[in-house]
């Protein structure tokens, strides 16, 4: 796993590589007390073919905040999620 941190903003990107080895995945499921039967579908993804793959998520508002130099992330959120700005 990895994180990219920026000054004054904090984490802007988080990413990881998925475990593609079925034996390691099944052992880890058992080691942490999860029920393997509940994850049959996920193990089948590895059992019937997979390749090493990874991904990341970018905090868009955090990136905009860093690029614009705004002091508060609430100033760059395009669609604020506060009770005063949404009709419930």
NORTA-V313298 format. One record per residue. N is the residue number from 1. PHI is phi in whole degrees, 0 to 359 (NA if undefined). BURIAL is 1 if it has 24 or more other ideal C-beta (glycine too) atoms within 12 Angstrom, else 0. D_FIRST is the distance of its C-alpha to the first C-alpha in Angstrom with 1 decimal. Layout:
[[N PHI BURIAL D_FIRST] [N PHI BURIAL D_FIRST]]
This chain:
[[1 NA 0 0.0] [2 211 0 3.8] [3 226 0 7.1] [4 250 0 10.5] [5 249 0 13.3] [6 240 0 17.0] [7 299 0 20.1] [8 68 0 22.0] [9 253 1 19.5] [10 97 0 16.3] [11 290 0 13.0] [12 247 1 13.9] [13 224 0 10.8] [14 231 0 7.6] [15 210 0 5.6] [16 197 0 4.0] [17 254 0 6.5] [18 283 0 9.2] [19 279 0 11.2] [20 259 0 14.4] [21 275 0 16.5] [22 300 0 18.8] [23 296 0 20.0] [24 292 0 16.6] [25 298 1 15.9] [26 295 0 19.4] [27 296 0 19.3] [28 293 0 16.3] [29 302 0 18.2] [30 292 0 21.2] [31 300 0 19.7] [32 264 0 18.6] [33 83 0 21.9] [34 277 0 21.2] [35 270 0 24.1] [36 303 0 23.4] [37 297 0 26.3] [38 288 0 24.6] [39 243 0 21.7] [40 303 0 24.1] [41 295 0 23.4] [42 288 0 19.6] [43 294 1 20.5] [44 297 0 23.2] [45 300 0 20.8] [46 278 1 19.4] [47 295 0 23.0] [48 259 0 24.7] [49 117 0 22.6] [50 202 0 19.1] [51 230 0 17.4] [52 302 0 13.8] [53 213 0 12.3] [54 217 0 9.3] [55 200 0 9.7] [56 211 0 9.4] [57 236 0 11.7] [58 254 0 14.0] [59 282 1 16.1] [60 300 0 19.4] [61 298 1 21.6] [62 293 1 19.6] [63 295 0 19.9] [64 298 0 23.6] [65 301 1 24.1] [66 295 1 22.7] [67 293 0 24.9] [68 269 0 27.9] [69 77 0 27.8] [70 294 0 28.5] [71 275 0 28.3] [72 230 0 27.4] [73 296 0 25.0] [74 296 0 27.8] [75 280 0 29.8] [76 241 0 27.6] [77 287 0 26.8] [78 292 0 28.9] [79 231 0 29.6] [80 304 0 29.7] [81 248 0 29.0] [82 246 0 31.5] [83 303 0 34.5] [84 282 0 36.9] [85 247 0 35.5] [86 227 0 35.2] [87 272 0 37.9] [88 258 0 37.3]]
